[in-house]
Amino acid sequence: MTDEAASGPVTAEGAVSAWIRNADNGVSLTVTWNGTRVLDEVPLGFVAGGTEFGADSELVRVAEHTVRDRFRAHSGKAVGEHGYEHREVVHAFREAGGAEWQVIMRVARDGVAIRYALPALDGTVRVTGDRTAVTLPAGSRSWVLDYQTWYETPRYGAGTAELSAGAYGLPLLTRLDAERHVLITESAIDGRFAGAHLRAGEPDADGGRTLRFTFADDAVEVARGPVTPWRVFLVGTLPRLVSSLLVEELAPPASPELEEAAWVRPGRAAWSWWSDFYSGAQLEKQKHFVDVAAGLGWEHLLIDCGWDETWVPEIVAYAGRRGVQVHLWAVWRDLNGPEALRKLALWRSWGVAGIKVDFMESESKDRYRWYDTILTETARLGLMVNFHGSVIPRGWARTWPQVIGYEAIRGAEYYVFFENQALTAAHNVIQPFTRNIAGAMDATPVAFGAGNRTTSDGHELGLSVAFECGITHFAGHVDAYTARPPAARFLAELAPYWEETVLLSGDPDSHAVVARRYGDRWFVGGIATGPARTVHVPFAELGVGPAAQVWIVGDASPAGDEVPATGLAETTTTAGHGVDVEVARDGGFVAIVAPADADLFRSAARPVRPAPAVRPAVAEVGPDGVASLTTDADARLRLPPGWTARRAGDTGWAVRPAPSLPPGHLGVVTVERDGDGVVPVIAHARVVRPLEPGSHALSGLPMLAFVNDDGPVERDQSNGGGNPGDGRPLRVAGQGFDRGLGTAPYSEARFHLGGHATTFTGAVGVDDESAGRAAVAVLADDREIFTAVVEAGKPVTVFHLDVRGAQTLCLRSESATPADTGVHVDWVDTTLHVTPPIR
């Protein structure tokens, strides 16, 4: 085949040009920046149905046009309206067998993207390979990540000769010279495709190394239309790459109903799991985190593993009165399939604002189809979503604005699980130049309490700005922040989102100083790796003027050799022509830059607002299938799926549960009134279908509330530990029991009787997995009707109690003496008996 130009150079505004050729070696892409080649003859095409598209193709036609569009970013490095212009060229080729395919190329001011399509495919075909390959020249340097489908291996820098033949994850950054950089990633993926990574071969004769796009699946079945997501090549200087929005620009637009998405609320979150592993099971601990978060003016609370549906409505209401929204952790398998997905609607009905969904750990097409389902359902319900154990961002923040975070990074949780694999400052410094360019990065920063970290306190605080995520979940215990007044003050001032991002200085091998604007203030985060030194922070790019105020919080002893350097120091100065900041070894700092005539500090605690009224707190369903509630006149209701409600006068409601609600079971009705912006103030009522005549195992009935020293009260198993369902079979004095409740004193488990039960029977003892003694009691309407002291190794104590007319039942246990620690109390064979009324 003779050399044939498929198109001339295509240039968008700026310095980037690209063209596609069709020559004897096949179809290829060349990209230049400021007239100098940065990608040279990148092979294009793919293998599908046994045909290698692109190796021996005939050019059929070329169509070129301009793509102009606008979108609103609801979170990310630059919240607000953005317009862009791309030049798009569609090259149509024909293979020898007659099959047509396309290379679609976009040229933007900061990069080039290509994707492949089969526009006339009849049926489906299996794509088994990709010809797209980038050769890194000898002497270049790259910052890479050894590929893992959830992207949590460390990132590191290496020369081309130092790279091994193996798989590397996206995004991958390569420096060609002092100014020219290429960052490779993807955009616009969905359940039609599998994700891709780069696989490096052996060095070539010139010392270069070729990286080939490789699918996560061995074969991907595709239909008519696009065959791949966009393969994105950002080119230029590091500041241009760090500020780029090209990944979002290439993604599909949001649907009209999602364009506004006023319920998406970026911000800062308190998160207790990292500092107190089982605290997700403790309501009172969560309330403390809410109190401190509200005092700092933060917007969110994430409750990780261990939460129980019994008290989630209570913490949602408690937090909502303080302007704080609650997010719940879940495992993806528990949200897989239509029945499991109904949980999302239930959680939303309680007033939950978002979910953190974890452990997807796959880039297969099947897993992306699962992502499609979750994205659709959370958008429908108005739930924000944070993906952990996940893929990297590929533009979903534009298409699905409720996506406010992804993990896909080795973050602070590795201090918890891998004591000898502490995060390094070098790993952290690479992130703003690689992973964070692609999108939101939930690295859970500011881990002051990590016992084996090598970074300084200033470095940890610097991560709060240097790293961007739609909702920043801080790793540390809230008390660790209030114990460091400069840190608490800064984290209270820290903006909830960013309107502009600028890289002020840095290099992936040494340091990163990132400035992010909110209103008229800039927030600066600096992180460094290596010896203590002076970091110069220029402000010219910010346009603030030399008289601007600058408040800096950095390492208290930057010149020392202590690793990590502990303690923080603050100073106030003016911007001048920039400032010099002394940082410790592996150190860092933060700063706020404000106009000379403006308030530098503006944070305020969130007020506590009165809850809406709702009566009664527990309402029974009557013979007509309806429960009556009374609320404030301006209140509105959220109902569980399948429930309905109608107004009954100005303040009354007639609530009809779903027919599937069993006798003795309850649903939560959420009463809302406008509160702090998008955060309503909330109260809840329980609506119960009355117990019917017969015997009812207490462990099969819902609790109105519980208190338990170690995790939740367990059903039909011993107490276990901090997570739900982590107990063992109930066993007292060698005797096993199938039904019952496992508790850890001090504990209370409260149930609704509604006056329907006549007797309560069962037994109580200390589980064989523990030692010691406990004082136990049964209360009917808060009146003790049974007490005993139970002891490890002794048989259960049996009871048969009259509970006629009682509205509530409470099982209580406490340690018999202060020495009786770690006692586990089993309430076994506990049964409520309801006698039919005498007619």
N, C-alpha and C positions, 0 to 999 in steps of 0.2 A: 504494500500500500504506500502511496506517495504521501508526503507530509501535507496535511490539510488543516488549515486554521478553522476551528469550529466557530470562533468569534474573536473580534478584536478586544483590546483591553477595555474593561468596564470599570468605571470609577464613580463612586458616590462622592458626596461632599467630603473633603479631607484628603488624606494622603494615601489611601488604600486603593489599589487597582488589582484586577484579576482577569484571567482569560482561560479558556479551555481549548486544548488542541486535540486533534485526532490524527495520530501518526502511526508509523509502523509498530511502535511499542504500545499502541492502544490510546484510549482517551485519558487525558491528564489535565491537571489544574496547576496554574502558576499564579502566585500572589506576590505583589510587590508593595513596599511601603516607602514613601518618599523616593520612588524610582529604583530602589534596591530590592532584589529578590529576597523574600523570606521563606517562601515555599516554592520549590522548583519541580515542576512536572510530577505532581502527586498523582499516582495511578487512580483512576476512577472506575467504578463498576462493581458488579456483584455476580455471584453464582446462584442460579435458580433453575430448578428442574433439569439439572445436568448441563445447562448452557452457561458459558462464561460471558456475561454481558460486559462489554467494554474492551475486550482484548482485540477483537477484529470486527469493528462496527462501521457502518456507513452513516454519515451525517445526512439527515433528511431535511431538517429545517431548524431555524433559530428564531425565537421570538423574544423581544426585549421590551420591558416596560418598567415604569416607576411604581413602587409600592409606597404609598403615604398613609399613615394611620396615626391614631392617638390612643393612649390607654391611661388608666388611672392606677397607680401603684398604691395599694392599701398598706403595705409594709415593705421593708427592704431598705436598700441603701439610699433611696431617694423617693419618699412618699409624695404623691401628687400627680398632676397631669404631665404626660410626656408625649411629645410628637416626634416622629422619626420618618426618614426617607431612605428607602433601599432601592438599588437598581436590581431588578430580577431578570435573569436570562434563562430561558428554557431551551435546552438543546435536545432535540429529538434524534435518536439513532435507530438504525435497523440492523438486526443481526442477519447472518447468512440464511438462517431458517425462516426469516420473515418477521420475527418477533420485534416489536417496537418497545423502546424504553426511553427514559428521559433522565437527564441530569438537570436539576433545578438549582441555579446558583443565585445567591443573594450577596450583593456587595454593599457594605455599610461603612460609615465613617471610621469605625474601629475594628472592622474585621470582615470576614467572608464566611459564608455557610453554604453547604451543598447537601442535597438529598436526592434520592433516586425514586423513580416512579415507574409503574407499569400501567399506563393509562387505558390500554385496550385489553387487559387480561380477561380471559373468559374462565370464571371459576376461581380456583386458588392454585398456588404453587408454593413449594418449599424452598426458601432461601437458605443456602448452606454455606455461603462464604461471602467475603467482602474484599474487593481489590484495593480499597482505599488504604493508602500507606504513606507515612511521612518519614523521610530520611533525615535524621539529625546529623548535621555535619560534624566532622572531627573538630574538637576544640570548643564545641558548644557545651553548655552546662544546663542541667535540667533539675527540677524539683518534683519528686515523684512519690508515689504511694504504691507499695506492693499490693496487687489487686486482691480484694476480698469483697464479696457481694454486699457487705454492709459498711465498707470503707473505714474501718477502725484500726488499721495498721498505721504506724508512725509515718509521717512524711519526712523526706530527707533530700538533701542536695547531692548531686553526683555529676561528674564529667561524663561525656559520652563514652569514653573508654572504660569508665568504672561501672557503667550499667551492665547488668547481667541479662542473659537471654531469659525472658520470663514475661509475666503479665503485670501491667501497671494500670492503676485506676485513673479515672478522670476526676477533675481536670488536671492536666499535666502542663507545666510551664517550662519553656526552654528559652534561654538567653543565647542569642546569636552574637551580639556584641553589646557595647555599653548602652545603646539605645534600643536595638531591635529585640523584641520578645515575641514569642508565639505561645498562646495558651489554647490548648485543645480541649474541647468538651462537647456536649450534646444539648439539644433543645427540642421541645415539642414531642415528647414521648407519651404514648398511651398504650392501651391494651391491644393494639394492633402489632406491637413490636416487642422484642426483647432489648434489654440494655446492651451496651457495648463497652469494651475496654480495649486497651492497646497491648499488643503482644510484640515484644522485641526479639529480633533475630540476632544472629552472630554479627560481629563487625564486618563491614565490607573492606575491600582492598584499600580504600582511602582513609579508613579509620572511622567512617560514619556508621550509624546504626539505624535500621529501618524499624519503625513501629507500625504495625498493621491493625486496623480496626477488627475486632473479633467479637462475635455475638456471645452472649451468656448462654444461649441455647445452641445445641448442635445444629438445629434447623428451626426456622421460623416460618410458619405458614402465613402467607399474605394473600390478600385479595386485590382487586383492581384499585389503583391509586398509589399513594406513597408506599415505598418498600422499606424505607428507613426513616428515623427521625432526622432532624438537621444535624449535620456534623459541623461544628462551629470552630473557627480559627480566629481568635482575637489576636491582633497584631499591633505593635507600637511600643510606647514607653510604659513603664510600670504604672505611673499615675493614670494614664489613659485606660489601661486594663482594669485597674481597681475601681474606677468610676463607671465602667461600661454597664449598659443595660441591654446589650445585644441578645443575651439568652432570653430575656423576657420579651424583647421585641419580636423574636422569631416564633414565640409561642402563640397558639390560637387565642383570639380574644375571649373575654368572659361573655357569658350569655347576658342579654339585656337586663334580666332580673338580678344578676350578680354584679353588674357594673358599679352600682352604688355601694351595696354591702355595708351599710352603716353600722351593722352589728360587729364587723371585724374591728377589733380594738387592740392594736399593738401596745406593747408596754413592758413592764417589769414584773417578775413573779417571785414570790417566796416559795421555797421547795424544801421540804424537811427530810426527804429520803437520804440524801447524801450524808448529812451530819447525824442522822438518827434513823438507822435503817428501818426499824419497824414502826416508826411514828405515824405512818399512813393509816394505822389501825386505831389511832388514839385521837378521839374527838377533842379533848382538852388541849393537846399539843397543837392540833391544827388551829384551834382558836387563838392560841398564843402567836402563832405565825401570822394569822390574820391581823391581830392587834398591832404587831410591829410593822407589818407591811403597810397597814393603813396609816400608821404614824409617820412612815417614810414617804407616803403619798403614792405607793405602788398600786398597780392595777389588778394583779392576779395572784391566785394561790393554786399551785399544782399539788394534788394529793396523789401520791404514787401508790405502789402495791400495798394492800392491806385494808383499803377502805371497805366499809360495809353499808349496804343500802339502807339499813335501819337509821343511821344518823347523817347520811349525806344531805338530805333535805335541811337538817338543822344547821349544818355548817354553811350551806348555800345561803340560807336566810341570814345567819350571823354575819357572813362576809358581805352580802349584798347591802346590808344596812350601813356598811362602812365603805361602800363603793368598790369593793373587791369582788372579782368574778372567780368562780371555782372551775377547775379543769380536773378530769379524772383520767387515771392511767388504765390501760387495757392491753391485753395481748391480742394480736391480730387474729389468731385462731378462734378466739371467742367472739369475733365479729365477722365470721366467715359463713355466708349462707343467709338466705332470707329470714329464717327464724331468729338467728343470732343478731342480725342487723336491727331487729325491733328494739333491742336494748338501747340503741342510740336515741330513738324517739322517747323511750321511758326516761332516760337520763335528762334529756332536754326538757321534759315536762316538769322535772324537779327544779329547773332553773339553772342547770349546769351549762356553762358557756363553751366548753371545749373538751377535747380529748387528747391524750398522748397515747398513741397506739404503737406497740413495740414488737420487735423480734421478727419482722418480715424476712430479712436476711436472704433475699433472692432478687435477681434481676431477670427472671424468666418472663416470658410472655404471659403465662398463667398468673404470675404474681402481679403484673401490671394490670391485668384484667380485674384483679381484686382491688387494686388501687382505684381503678375507674369507678367501681361500685362504691367504695368508701367516699371518694370525692363527690360523687353525685348525691349520696345520701346526706353527708354532712352539710353540703350546700343547701339542700332542700330544707333541712331542719334548722339551719342557722347556727351550726356548731363550728367553732374554730378547731383546727387539727394540727397536731405536731407529730411528725413521723420520727420514730426512733428505731434503731436496728434497721435502717432504711437505705434506700438509694440516695444519690445526690440530687440536688435540685436541677430540673431541666425545664424551667419556665412555668411551672404550675402556679406560681404566685400571681401571674397575670390571668391565666385561664380560670383558676380556682382561688380567688383572693382569701378564702378562709384558711389556706395553708400558711401558717405563721412560723413554721420551723421544721427543720430536718436535723437529725443527728449526723450520720455519715461522717463522723470525725472521732478520733480518739480524744475524748474530752475528760472532764474531771472525774467521771465515774471510775476511771481506771485507777485512781488512788484508792478506791474502795475494794476493788476486786483483785488487783494485781499489785501487791505490796512492793515487789521488786521491779516493776515496770512503770515507775513514776514518769509522768509527762516531763519532757525536757523543754527548756526555753527555746532551743533550736526548733523543735517541732511546732511550738506555738507561733514563732515568728514567721514561719513559712505560710501559715494559714491565710492571712490577709491577701497574699499574692497568688493563691491557688484556690483552695476550697471555697473561701468566702466570696470570691469573685462570681462563682456560679449561683450563689443565693444564700438564703438564711441558714445559719449554722448554730445549732443548739449545743454548744460545747459546755454549757453550765459553768460559767467562769466564776472567778473570785473565790477560790477555795483556800481561804486563810487557814482552815483547820486541817489541811492535809499534812500528816506527820512526816511523810517522807519526800516532800517536795524540795526541789532545788531552786525554785524561783523565789524572788523577794516579794515582800508584801506589796511594793510598788508595782511590780510586774503583774501580780494577781489583780490588783485594782485596774491597771491599764487594760486588761483584757475586756473590761466592761464596755469599753469604747472601741478598741481595736477589733473586736469580734462583733459581728452584726447578726441579730436574729429578730424576727418579728416580735416575739415575746422572749426576753432574756430571762432565763431561769437561773437565779444565783445559787451556786452550790452550797454555800456556807449556811450555818445556823444563823438565824436572824440576830441572836444575841452576840455572835462573833462580830457582827457589823456594828451594833450599838456600842460594843466594848472598845471600838476604835473610832472615836468621834470624827476625825477627818474623813474616814471611809464612809461612815453613816451619813455625814453631811453631803458628800459627793453623790452617793447612791440615791439620796433623796432628791438632789438637784437633777440627776441624770434624766435626760429627756425620754419620753415614752416611745418616740420614733424619730426618724431622721428625714430631713428634707433635701439633704445634699451630702455627698461624701467626697473627700479630697485626701489623697495620699500626700502628706507634706514632705516626707523623706523616708528613706529606708531601702533595704535590700533583703531578699529572702535569707541570706546567710548571716545578717548582722542585726538588723532592727527594723521595726515598722512604727511610724508615727502617723496615725490616721486622725483626721479631723472630720467631724460630722456636725451638721448644722441643724438646729431646731429654732425657728423664729429668728431673733437677732443675736442668738448666742451660738458659739461654736464649742463643742466638747472634743477634747483631744485625748487620745490614748496612745501612750508610747510603751512598747515592749522591746526588750533587747536580749541578746544572747551573747555570752562571753564576758570578758573582764569588766570591772567597774570603769566607767569613763564618762565623758561629757557628751551629751547628745544635743546638737543644735536643732532648734525648732523654728523654721522660718514661717512667717505669717503672711507673706506677700500674696499668696494665692487666695487668701481669705478676704482680702480687701477691707480689713478692719481698721486700719490706720494706726499710727504709732502710739496714740494716747489710749487705746483700748485697754481695759482692765484684764489682767490675767491672774487667775488663782490656780496655783499648782499644788498638788499633793503627790509627794514622791517618797523615795526611800530615806529613812531617818539617818542612816549611816552609810551613805553611798561609797565612801572611800575604804570601808572595811573589807576584810576577807571572809566575813561570816557568810556561810551559804546554808540556808537562805538568810538574807538580811531581813530582820524583823523590825517592825515599827514604821510609822509614817510621819512625815513632817510636811507642813504646809507653809506656803509663802505667797504673798501677793505682790505683783509688779505690773509694769505696763508692757505693751507689745513691742514698742520700738521697732527695730528691724529684725526681730526674732529674739528668742531667749535661749540660753544655755541651761540645760538641766543635767545635774549630776545623778547618775544611776549606779546602783550597786551591781555586783556580778549577777548576771541573769536578772537584771532589774527592770524598772519601768516607772511610769508615772501617769497621772491624769491632769487635765487642766480644763478650766472654763474660761473662755474669752468672750467678753461682753463689751458693748460700746461704753465709752467713758462716762456718758451721762445716764446710763441705765442701771437698774438694780442688778447686781451680780448674783445675789442669792434670792430665790423666789419660791422655794418649796414650802408646802403647807401640809399638815396632817389632814387626812380625810375625815370629815365630820361623821358622827353616828346619827343616822336618821331614824325616826320612829317607824316601827313596823306597821303594816296595814293590819287592821282588825279582822279576825275571823272567829266565828263561834258556831258550834262548839269545836274544840280542838280534835275531838274524835266524834264522828257522826255515823250513826248506823243507818243502813239501808232499810227502809220500811217495806211493808207488804206490797206496796205499789212499785217496788223496784227503784225508789228514789230516795236520796238523802238530802236533807235541807241544811244549807249553810247561810250565815249572815255575814256580810263583809261591809267595808266602807263603800259608799256610793260610787266612788271613782276607781274602784278596784276592778281588775280583770282576772280571769282564771287561765291557768295552764292545766291541762288534763292528761292523764295517762292515755296511751293509744287505745282507741275503741270506746272511750268514754264520751258522754255528751253532757251539756249543761244548758239550762235556760234561765233567764231572769225571772224572779218572782218578786215584783215590786222594785223599789229603788235600791234596796240593799240585800235582797234575798236571792238565793240560787237554788234551783232544783237540779241535783247532780245525779245522773244515771250511770252507774258503772257498766263496764262491758259484761255481757252475759257469762263470759269465761271466768269471772272472779269467783273463786270457790267460797263456800261458807267458812267463816272464821278468818278469812283473809282480808287484806286491806289494800287500798291504793292511796297514793298521796296526791292531793289537790293543791296546786300552787296558787297563791293569791299574790298578785303583783300590783304595784303602784309606781308611777314614775319616780325616779330617784336621782342618782348622780349620772347625768348624761345618758348613755345607753344602758346603764346598770340600774335595773329596777330594785326597789326595796320589796322584800318578799316575806311572806308568812306561809305556813302550811297547815293543812288539816288532813287528818286521816279519815277515810271513809271505809267502814267495815261492813261486810256482809255478815249478819249474825250467825253464831254457831247453831247448828241444827241438832236435834236429839241424836244421841249416840256417844261414842267414846272418841276422843281426839288426842293424838299424841302431841304433847306440847312442843316437841322439837320440830314438828311439821307446821307450826303456826308462826306468823310473823311477830316480831317484838315491836312494841311501841318505842322502846329505848333500851340501851344497855350501857353499863360501865364494866370494864374488865381490865385487870392489871396488865395482861400480856396478850395483845391482839384481840380479835373478836371472840365473843362467846361462840363456841363451836356446836354444831348440830350433829348428833349421832357419832361423835368422836371426842376424844379428850382434847384438852385445851391446845396442846401443841406449842406454837410460838406466835410470831407476829403476823403471819399471813392467814387469810381464810383457808380452811380446808387442809391445814398442815398438821392435824392431830393424828392420833392412833386409835385403835379400837378401845372403847370404854372397858376398863378392867379394874375392879376393886376387890382386894383380898383374894386374888386368883380367880374371881368369877367374872366372866365376860357378859356384856350387855349390848344389845343391838341398838336401842333407842335411848336418847337422853341428850343432855347438854353438858359440854365441857367448859369449865370456868377456871379463872385464876384470881383468887382474892387479892384486893377487894373487888367484888363484882356484884352487879345487880342486873337482872334481866326482867323487864316489865312487859306484861301481856294484857290485852283487852279481853275482858269477860263479858261485859255488858249486862251483867245480872242473869245470864242464861245458864251458867254451869251450876251444878248442885254439889259435886264433890271433886276433890283433886287428890289423886293417889300417886305414889311413887316411892323412891328411896334416894338416899344421898350418902356419899362416902368419898374418901380420898383416893384418887387414882393411883394405881401401883407404880406409875412412872415418877411419883414424887414422894416426899416424906413430910412429916410434921402433922399439925392439927389445925382445924379450922372451925370457927363458930358460924353456924348456918341458921337461916331463918326463912320462913315463908310468910309473906305479908298479903293480906287481902284489904284493899283500899287503905294501904299504909298502916294497917293494924297487924301486929304479929299474931299469927295463929299457930305457929310451930317454930320451936328453936331446938338446937342440938349442938353438941360438939362432936366432930368426926375426926378420926385419927387414921393415919396410914397403917395398913396391915389389918385393920379391923373390918368386919363385914359391914355392909350398908345398913343405915338406919331407915326403917320403913315408916311411911306416914300415910294416913287416910284422913283427909281434912274436909270439913264442911265449908263450902264457899258460896252458899246460897245468897243471892242478892249482891254479891261483890261485883264491882265494875272493873277493877284491875287486880292483877296478881303480880307479885314481885318475888323473885328468888334472890336471896342475898347471901353472900359468904364473905368472911374476913378472917385473917390470920388470928388464931387463938391467942398467941403471944407474939411480941416483936421478934422472937427467935424463929418463929414458924414462917420462914421465907420460902418462896417457890412452891407453895402448896397448890396442887391442882384438885379442884372439887368437881366430882361428877354427880349430876342430878339424873338418875336413871329411871327408866320406865315411867316417866312422868306423864300422866294422862288426865285430861279433863273429861268429866262425865256430865252430859246434858240429858236430863229426864224430860220426856214429853210432858207438857202441861196437862193437869187434870181437868177434864171437861165435864 
